[in-house]
């Protein structure tokens, strides 16, 4: 079994032997203990600013200086990648816009989409839970929440993906940069058009609220809106899909907990929290030091980058009783799956809502649910933890 299949034994060893360690290959510090990660979230000397993004853009600028300005503005204004006072300002405005959404309407939307997807799954009696439920659900929901018309959704995803893929391309060419610049411009124009109204989903969508929201005379600039719309789509889709998939897998691997949840459906909210802790959809976040900082007997120099391993913190024996046991009745579940403090995920409530309805409905509508394969394949990468596929067999109740 490799680290992708189960990273938690390695995390446990790191917590025990070297909770703050230097990764020479990636040139970053790695934090694995709950107490140290909470301290880093609280400490203003640890910067959330897009240092790696800025350095990456700087290295690319020599290839095409005319393209880099639009790309930089689109990516470096994401609320999760900046520090106060910009972070405080953006978060205040974004939260006010999110508060305008009709949660009852969103809940009804999620239930409708889940039922439609499960109708197909249960008729077949088998499915890939990733492709047939966990992935299409948040994609359809986030499009509706943002207020993007059906005819524009493929266009929106194509340009969003072009910008998100920029940092996974180590051989980025001038032509690649020019395409990203065009995508940044296209998204700005699209957001501008959505903000002017149109169909009901546009008028009631989050983009329209982001354009119109104000706080003490302040408002969001267009590049700030575009940057955070990209963030909402990327984080909202990937995180929710992985939460649903990882959560169902945990139930499949723990039959007693599945039976308990099916017989006591009112435990679903507690179960979702345990799913978030046990196999976190977001495994790590980055920070950079603004000065030399002593932590766990090590000195982290100013300007160094670090990785906070949330997945490790959520299995820390010093914080959780029997942390490697999946227990949907767990108490004192103060996990950090959605971060902590001022950078706590703005989309956490929407992710929880979708997972609660998707998993709760799946269990209610099935009387038998089981894995259809002997081995599973996980996506590579240090940030998100999710399965490529989750083949299941199911029998309607």
ABEGO torsion letter per residue (X at the ends): XBAAABAAAAAAAAAAABABBBBAAAGBBBBABAAAAAAAAABAABBABBAAAAAAAAAAAAABAAAAAAAAAAAAABAAABBOAAAAAAAAAAAAAAAABBAAAAAAAAAAAAAAAAAAAAAAGBBBAAAAAAAAAAAAAAAAAAGBBAAAAAAAAAAAAAAAAAAABAABBAAAAAAAAAAAAAAAAAAAAAAAEEBAAAAABAAAAAAABBBGGBBBBAAAAAAAAAAAAAAAAAAAAAAAAAAAAAAAABAAAAAAAAABAAAAAAAAAAAAAABBABABBBBBBABBBBBGGBBBBBGBBBBBBAAAAAABAAABBGAABBBAABBGBBBAAAEBEAABBAAAAAAAAAAAAAAAAAAAABABBBBABABBBBBBEAABBBBABBBBBBBBX
